[in-house]
């Protein structure tokens, strides 16, 4: 059997191995095909086998370093050949895995030339999508989206290579995610689904379905519908892993972003584990380091990303935002200011409200750190005014909280209260987790009453057998014991600690406490200091001691997981706080609204 025959037989065996998801066999057979075609001096066919091997290593094994080596070999095999289609396929292989948009655009333009010269609509679809993504990443969003729309039209029409069309759709969703163009993603999703490019079938449909769901979940995050986003991502992750023999990708990365915002850092770290080679996972990893206070690691991750993306503007803005905060956390105000200059330059005239708002907030933090509170306030005011509450309610509320904090630092108590109440009004309609520091700021600034420094008053709620005694300002009232009062007392006694409703019921009803909670509790009255003479914000002393009927878990056992656990994992594992607590803080978790 000739070398070519052996190579062709190896390709057939690789196809069969791929159908049964035997990745090791696919790699072995493709390697044999490359050897056979190379020995027969069939450079174009060897190059195409190299492309397939690179894709297998990247998508099935997650080894981007090895995959890039095979893509590079494919390009070298055909670069000296006369113009041919294989040159286009070789340079178009990596697509959205190319980090630098300048490099991606050059490859896409060569592929587009070969596609149109030789009449290959499948390669043309792929080249248009990659070129569109490159333009979007470089900040030429309108031009890029026009090319991506054309690519999607071909993918849903004359293009008949499902694999190439799938890669084109991947570039499309990636661009929509970076540009926060959720409307465009939604407008094509149903067409792509009807065309079979998105679905639950193994391979590209399952991969793209997960990608599409991740973009949808990102929109839900920005809308403040975090519970809905979590449901979408959890389902996408489960669907993908039931269809494919590899871990989920896009859903895991998007879910990690959600966990970081929820303060569930250990879960976010687990979701990002093993994805550190990919730039897609680098930004959430940098944000995770920042949220944990690991400013050196956050800085290193941001700098690594900045080196990789080259002339990219969209991802650079977010990476520079992390770098600014990391430098401020390290006490390096000058370095933060230097990064802020580049941030302003890269953000420029980008017509992406979310990116511009995050950049403005970073600039405000630098100005505040260098003593320019007035400049910081002006920067945030302008950013808030440009945001539409209906489209970006969570982001706008966080900027309002930042603005409230700056006004408070500047001594503008009334202005700080106005901004805080505006933020609270929006947050009350969202299903989000408010950071403890923000919750404390809200609690301090949104209490009713005069802001003139009037003496604080203290209210107490104490258990007395079957009664509760509520006292304030020399007046006491006896209230008959009810479950509602016991729930209130338990919440007040651990003010600022997020509690899942089921855990609260378990605690008051005498069921075994959740992991990390102690069984006993002090009966010391919890106290509430409320500025102003006329407060009706009662606070409590809870003597909800464990009842004799409390059920204890067997030794060494773990209480069952809740169907919807608390979003602040640290509250489950940290020691129980003192029964004496300042309860002026707003509850960290705010109510959800139906989608």
C-alpha positions in Angstrom: 0.0 0.0 0.0 1.4 3.4 -1.0 2.0 6.2 1.5 -1.0 8.1 0.1 -3.3 5.1 0.5 -2.1 4.5 4.0 -2.7 8.2 4.8 -6.2 8.1 3.4 -7.0 4.9 5.4 -5.7 6.7 8.5 -8.1 9.6 7.8 -11.0 7.1 7.6 -10.0 5.6 10.9 -9.8 9.1 12.4 -13.3 9.8 11.3 -14.6 6.6 12.8 -12.7 7.3 16.1 -14.1 10.8 16.2 -17.7 9.4 15.8 -17.2 7.4 19.0 -15.3 10.2 20.8 -12.1 8.2 21.1 -9.8 11.2 21.2 -6.6 9.3 21.6 -7.3 7.2 18.5 -8.2 10.4 16.6 -4.8 11.9 17.4 -3.0 8.7 16.5 -4.7 8.2 13.1 -4.3 11.9 12.2 -0.6 11.7 13.0 -0.3 8.7 10.8 -2.1 10.5 8.0 0.3 13.5 8.3 3.3 11.1 8.0 1.9 9.4 5.0 1.0 12.6 3.1 4.3 14.2 4.0 6.2 11.1 2.8 4.4 11.3 -0.6 5.1 15.1 -0.8 1.4 15.8 -0.7 1.9 19.1 1.2 -1.6 20.4 0.8 -3.3 17.3 2.1 -0.7 17.0 4.9 -1.6 20.6 5.9 -5.3 19.8 6.1 -4.5 16.8 8.3 -2.4 19.2 10.5 -5.4 21.5 10.8 -7.6 18.7 12.0 -5.1 17.5 14.5 -4.7 21.0 15.9 -8.5 21.4 16.2 -8.6 18.0 18.1 -5.9 19.1 20.5 -7.6 22.4 21.1 -11.3 21.4 21.4 -11.1 17.9 22.7 -8.0 18.1 24.9 -7.8 21.8 25.8 -4.2 21.9 24.8 -3.9 25.3 23.0 -0.1 25.3 23.0 0.1 22.0 21.1 -2.7 23.0 18.8 -1.0 26.2 17.8 2.1 24.3 16.8 0.1 22.1 14.4 -1.7 25.1 12.9 1.7 26.8 12.4 3.0 23.6 10.6 0.0 23.6 8.4 0.7 27.2 7.3 4.4 26.4 6.6 3.6 23.4 4.5 1.6 25.5 2.0 3.0 28.9 2.2 5.4 28.3 -0.7 2.8 26.6 -2.8 1.0 28.3 -5.7 -2.3 30.0 -4.6 -4.7 27.3 -3.4 -7.7 26.7 -1.1 -5.5 24.9 1.5 -3.7 28.2 2.1 -6.9 29.8 3.1 -8.0 26.9 5.4 -4.6 26.8 7.0 -4.6 30.4 8.0 -8.3 30.4 9.0 -7.9 27.4 11.3 -7.6 29.2 14.7 -10.3 31.8 14.2 -11.5 33.2 17.6 -8.6 31.5 19.3 -6.3 34.2 17.8 -5.8 36.8 20.5 -4.5 39.7 18.5 -7.1 41.2 16.1 -4.5 42.5 13.7 -3.2 39.0 13.2 -6.7 37.6 13.0 -7.7 40.1 10.3 -4.6 39.4 8.2 -5.4 35.7 8.2 -9.1 36.3 7.5 -8.3 38.5 4.5 -6.0 35.9 3.0 -8.6 33.2 3.5 -11.3 35.4 2.0 -9.1 36.0 -1.1 -8.6 32.3 -1.6 -12.3 31.5 -1.0 -13.5 34.0 -3.6 -10.8 33.1 -6.1 -11.7 29.4 -6.0 -15.4 29.7 -5.2 -15.5 28.1 -1.8 -18.6 29.5 0.0 -17.7 27.5 3.2 -14.3 29.1 3.5 -15.8 32.5 2.6 -18.3 32.1 5.5 -15.5 31.4 7.9 -13.3 34.2 6.6 -16.1 36.8 6.8 -16.9 35.8 10.4 -13.2 36.0 11.5 -12.7 39.3 9.8 -15.8 40.6 11.5 -14.6 39.5 14.9 -11.2 41.1 14.3 -12.9 44.4 13.4 -15.1 44.3 16.5 -12.2 43.5 18.8 -10.3 46.4 17.3 -13.1 48.8 18.0 -14.5 49.0 14.5 -17.8 47.5 15.7 -20.2 48.7 13.0 -17.9 47.4 10.2 -17.3 44.1 12.0 -20.9 43.4 12.7 -21.8 44.0 9.1 -19.3 41.2 8.1 -20.6 38.9 10.8 -24.2 39.4 9.6 -23.1 38.4 6.1 -21.4 35.4 7.4 -24.5 34.3 9.4 -26.6 34.7 6.3 -24.3 32.3 4.4 -24.2 29.9 7.3 -28.0 29.7 7.3 -28.1 29.5 3.5 -25.7 28.1 0.9 -22.8 27.1 3.2 -23.0 23.3 3.5 -20.0 22.5 5.7 -21.5 22.3 9.2 -18.1 22.3 10.9 -16.9 25.5 9.1 -20.3 27.1 9.7 -20.1 26.2 13.4 -16.7 27.9 13.7 -18.2 30.9 12.0 -21.1 31.0 14.5 -18.5 30.8 17.3 -16.8 33.9 16.1 -20.2 35.6 15.8 -21.2 34.9 19.4 -17.7 35.9 20.6 -18.1 39.2 19.0 -21.6 39.7 20.4 -20.3 38.9 23.9 -17.4 41.4 23.7 -19.5 44.2 22.2 -22.5 43.4 24.5 -24.6 43.3 21.4 -27.2 40.9 22.9 -30.0 42.0 20.6 -28.0 40.9 17.5 -27.2 37.6 19.1 -30.8 37.0 19.8 -31.9 38.0 16.3 -29.8 35.2 14.7 -30.2 32.5 17.4 -33.6 31.1 16.2 -32.4 31.0 12.6 -29.3 29.2 13.6 -31.2 26.8 15.7 -33.7 26.0 12.9 -30.7 25.4 10.6 -29.3 22.8 13.0 -26.2 24.8 13.9 -27.4 25.2 17.5 -28.9 22.3 19.4 -28.2 19.4 21.7 -26.6 17.0 19.2 -23.0 16.1 20.0 -20.3 18.2 18.4 -20.6 21.7 17.1 -24.4 22.1 17.8 -23.9 21.3 21.5 -20.8 23.6 21.7 -22.6 26.5 20.0 -25.8 26.0 22.1 -23.7 26.4 25.2 -22.0 29.5 23.7 -25.4 31.0 22.8 -26.7 30.4 26.3 -23.7 32.0 27.8 -24.3 35.2 25.8 -27.9 35.2 26.9 -26.9 34.7 30.5 -24.5 37.6 30.3 -27.4 39.8 29.2 -29.4 38.5 32.2 -26.4 39.4 34.5 -26.4 43.0 33.2 -30.2 43.2 33.7 -29.8 42.1 37.3 -31.6 38.8 36.8 -28.9 36.7 38.4 -31.2 33.8 39.4 -32.3 33.5 35.8 -28.8 33.7 34.6 -27.7 30.9 36.9 -30.6 28.7 35.7 -29.6 29.2 32.1 -25.9 28.5 32.7 -26.6 25.5 34.9 -28.8 24.0 32.3 -26.3 24.8 29.5 -23.5 23.2 31.5 -25.6 20.0 32.1 -26.8 19.8 28.5 -23.3 20.1 27.2 -21.7 17.6 29.5 -24.5 15.1 28.8 -23.8 15.4 25.0 -20.0 15.7 25.1 -17.3 13.6 26.9 -15.4 16.8 27.9 -16.1 19.5 30.5 -18.2 22.5 29.7 -16.4 25.6 28.4 -18.4 28.8 27.7 -21.0 28.0 30.4 -18.3 27.4 33.0 -16.6 30.7 32.2 -19.8 32.7 32.3 -20.9 30.9 35.5 -17.5 31.8 37.1 -18.2 35.5 36.4 -21.5 35.1 38.2 -20.0 33.3 41.2 -17.4 36.1 41.5 -20.2 38.7 41.6 -22.0 36.6 44.2 -18.9 36.3 46.4 -18.6 32.5 45.9 -15.0 32.6 45.1 -14.1 28.9 45.7 -16.7 27.9 43.2 -15.5 30.4 40.6 -12.0 29.1 41.0 -13.2 25.5 40.4 -15.0 26.5 37.3 -11.9 28.2 35.9 -9.5 25.4 36.8 -7.7 24.0 33.7 -8.8 26.9 31.5 -5.9 29.2 32.2 -4.4 28.7 28.7 -7.3 30.5 27.1 -7.6 34.3 27.1 -11.4 33.9 27.6 -10.8 32.6 31.1 -8.0 35.1 31.9 -10.2 38.1 32.5 -12.5 36.4 35.1 -9.4 34.9 36.7 -8.0 38.4 37.1 -11.2 39.6 38.5 -11.3 36.7 40.9 -7.8 37.6 42.2 -8.9 41.2 42.6 -12.0 40.2 44.5 -10.0 38.1 46.9 -7.5 40.9 47.5 -4.7 39.2 45.7 -3.6 42.4 44.0 -0.3 41.1 42.8 -1.9 38.1 41.0 -4.6 40.3 39.6 -1.9 42.6 38.2 0.0 39.7 36.7 -3.0 38.2 35.0 -4.1 41.6 33.6 -0.6 42.3 32.2 -0.5 38.8 30.6 -3.8 39.5 28.9 -2.7 42.9 27.7 0.5 41.4 26.1 -1.7 38.8 24.3 -4.4 41.0 22.8 -2.2 43.5 20.9 -4.4 46.1 19.2 -7.6 44.8 20.8 -9.7 47.6 22.3 -12.7 45.9 23.9 -10.9 43.3 26.0 -8.1 45.8 26.7 -10.6 48.2 28.4 -11.7 45.5 30.9 -8.1 44.3 31.5 -6.9 47.8 32.1 -9.8 48.3 34.5 -8.5 45.3 36.5 -4.9 46.6 36.3 -6.0 50.0 37.6 -7.7 48.5 40.6 -4.8 46.1 41.2 -2.3 48.9 41.3 -4.5 50.9 43.7 -4.8 47.9 45.9 -1.0 47.6 45.9 -0.8 51.3 46.9 0.8 52.2 43.6 -1.2 55.3 42.7 1.3 56.5 40.1 1.1 53.1 38.3 -2.7 53.2 38.5 -2.7 56.7 36.9 -0.4 55.5 34.1 -2.7 52.6 33.4 -5.6 54.9 33.5 -4.1 57.1 30.7 -3.9 54.0 28.4 -7.4 53.0 29.5 -8.8 56.4 28.4 -7.0 56.1 25.1 -8.2 52.6 24.4 -11.8 53.4 25.4 -11.8 56.5 23.2 -15.0 56.8 21.2 -16.2 53.2 21.6 -20.0 53.1 21.5 -20.4 50.4 24.1 -22.0 51.9 27.2 -21.0 49.2 29.6 -17.3 49.4 28.7 -17.4 53.2 28.9 -19.1 53.1 32.2 -16.5 50.7 33.7 -13.7 52.8 32.3 -15.2 56.0 33.8 -15.5 54.3 37.2 -11.9 53.2 37.1 -10.8 56.8 36.3 -12.9 58.1 39.2 -11.2 55.7 41.6 -7.8 56.9 40.5 -8.8 60.5 40.9 -10.2 59.8 44.4 -7.0 58.0 45.3 -4.9 60.9 44.3 -7.1 63.4 46.3 -9.2 64.8 43.4 -12.6 64.0 44.9 -14.4 66.7 42.8 -12.9 65.3 39.6 -13.9 61.8 40.6 -17.5 62.9 41.3 -17.8 64.6 38.0 -16.5 61.6 36.1 -19.0 59.3 37.8 -21.9 61.8 37.3 -21.2 61.8 33.6 -21.0 58.0 33.5 -24.3 57.5 35.4 -26.1 60.0 33.2 -25.1 58.1 30.0 -26.5 54.8 31.3 -30.0 53.6 30.6 -31.5 52.0 33.8 -33.7 49.7 31.7 -30.7 48.2 29.8 -28.0 48.2 32.5 -29.7 48.5 35.9 -27.1 46.6 37.9 -24.2 48.5 36.5 -25.9 51.9 37.0 -26.8 51.1 40.6 -23.1 50.2 41.3 -22.0 53.5 39.9 -24.6 55.3 42.0 -23.2 53.5 45.1 -19.6 54.6 44.1 -20.9 58.1 43.6 -22.6 58.0 47.0 -19.4 56.9 48.7 -17.4 59.7 47.0 -20.0 62.4 48.0 -19.8 61.0 51.6 -16.1 61.3 51.6 -16.4 64.9 50.3 -18.7 65.8 53.2 -21.8 66.1 51.1 -24.2 64.1 53.3 -27.4 65.1 51.6 -26.0 64.3 48.1 -24.6 61.0 49.3 -28.0 60.1 50.7 -29.8 61.0 47.4 -27.4 58.8 45.3 -27.7 55.9 47.8 -31.5 56.0 47.8 -31.5 56.1 44.0 -29.3 53.0 44.0 -31.4 51.3 46.6 -34.6 51.9 44.6 -33.1 50.2 41.6 -31.5 47.3 43.5 -34.8 46.6 45.2 -36.2 45.5 41.8 -33.2 43.2 41.0 -32.2 39.7 41.9 -28.6 40.4 42.8 -26.1 40.1 45.6 -24.9 43.3 47.1 -21.3 43.3 48.4 -21.0 43.7 52.2 -19.3 47.1 51.9 -22.0 48.4 49.6 -24.7 47.0 51.9 -23.2 48.7 54.8 -23.0 52.0 52.9 -26.6 51.7 51.9 -27.7 51.0 55.4 -25.8 54.0 56.7 -27.0 56.4 54.1 -30.6 55.4 53.4 -32.0 55.5 57.0 -34.8 57.9 57.4 -34.6 61.0 59.5 -32.4 64.1 60.0 -28.8 64.1 58.9 -27.8 66.7 61.5 -25.9 64.4 63.8 -28.7 64.0 66.3 -28.1 61.6 69.1 -28.5 58.0 68.2 -31.3 56.0 69.8 -31.3 52.3 70.6 -34.2 49.8 70.2 -34.2 46.3 71.6 -36.2 43.2 71.1 -35.8 40.7 73.9 -37.3 37.3 74.5 -39.3 36.8 77.7 -40.7 33.3 77.8 -43.7 33.3 75.5 -43.5 37.0 74.9 -41.1 39.5 73.3 -40.4 42.9 74.8 -39.7 45.7 72.3 -38.2 48.8 73.9 -37.1 52.2 72.7 -36.7 55.6 74.3 -38.2 54.5 77.6 -41.2 52.9 76.1 -41.7 49.1 76.1 -44.3 46.9 74.4 -45.0 43.2 75.1 -45.6 41.2 71.9 -46.9 37.6 71.9 -44.3 35.1 70.5 -44.8 34.3 66.8 -42.6 32.7 64.1 -42.3 36.1 62.4 -40.7 37.6 65.5 -38.3 34.7 65.9 -37.3 35.0 62.3 -36.8 38.8 62.8 -34.7 38.3 65.9 -32.5 35.7 64.2 -31.9 38.0 61.2 -31.1 41.0 63.4 -28.8 39.0 65.7 -26.6 38.2 62.7 -27.0 41.5 60.9 -25.1 41.7 57.6 -24.8 37.9 57.2 -26.8 36.7 54.2 -29.2 33.9 55.1 -31.1 31.6 52.8 -34.8 31.4 53.7 -34.5 27.6 54.2 -31.6 28.0 56.6 -33.5 30.6 58.5 -36.4 28.3 58.9 -34.2 25.5 60.0 -32.5 27.6 62.6 -35.7 29.0 64.1 -37.7 25.7 63.8 -34.9 23.7 65.5 -33.5 21.7 62.6 -29.8 21.0 62.4 -27.8 24.2 61.4 -26.1 24.5 58.0 -22.4 23.8 57.6 -20.2 26.2 59.6 -23.0 27.4 61.9 -22.7 26.7 65.7 -25.7 25.2 67.4 -25.9 27.6 70.3 -26.5 31.4 70.4 -26.1 34.1 73.0 -29.2 35.7 74.4 -27.5 39.1 74.6 -29.7 41.8 73.2 -28.7 42.9 69.7 -28.6 46.7 69.5 -29.3 49.1 66.7 -27.9 52.6 66.6 -30.0 54.8 64.4 -29.1 58.4 63.7 -32.0 60.8 64.5 -34.5 61.1 67.3 -37.5 59.4 65.6 -36.5 55.9 64.4 -38.8 53.0 64.0 -36.1 50.6 62.9 -36.3 48.2 65.8 -33.5 45.9 66.4 -33.4 42.9 68.5 -32.0 40.5 71.0 -32.6 37.0 70.0 -32.6 34.3 72.6 -33.6 31.6 70.0 -31.8 28.9 71.9 -31.8 25.4 70.4 -35.0 23.7 71.5 -35.0 20.2 73.0 -36.6 18.9 69.8 -33.7 20.1 67.6 -32.7 17.4 65.2 -29.0 16.7 65.1 -27.1 15.4 62.1 -25.2 12.2 62.6 -21.5 12.7 63.5 -19.4 13.3 60.5 -22.4 13.9 58.2 -23.0 17.0 56.1 -26.4 18.7 56.1 -28.2 18.4 52.7 -27.4 21.0 50.1 -30.0 23.6 49.5 -31.7 23.8 46.2 -30.6 27.4 46.0 -27.7 28.1 48.4 -26.8 31.4 49.8 -24.8 33.5 47.4 -22.2 34.4 50.0 -20.4 31.2 50.6 -18.1 32.8 53.3 -21.1 33.2 55.6 -21.5 29.5 55.7 -18.0 28.7 56.8 -17.0 31.7 59.0 -17.6 31.7 62.7 -21.0 32.9 63.9 -20.8 36.6 64.6 -21.6 38.1 68.0 -25.2 38.5 69.0 -24.6 42.2 69.4 -24.7 43.7 66.0 -25.2 46.9 64.1 -28.3 46.2 62.0 -28.5 49.5 60.1 -27.0 47.7 57.0 -29.3 46.7 54.2 -29.7 43.0 53.6 -27.0 41.8 51.2 -29.5 39.9 49.0 -32.3 41.9 47.4 -35.6 40.5 46.1 -35.9 39.1 42.6 -38.5 40.0 40.1 -40.1 37.6 37.6 -38.5 37.7 34.2 
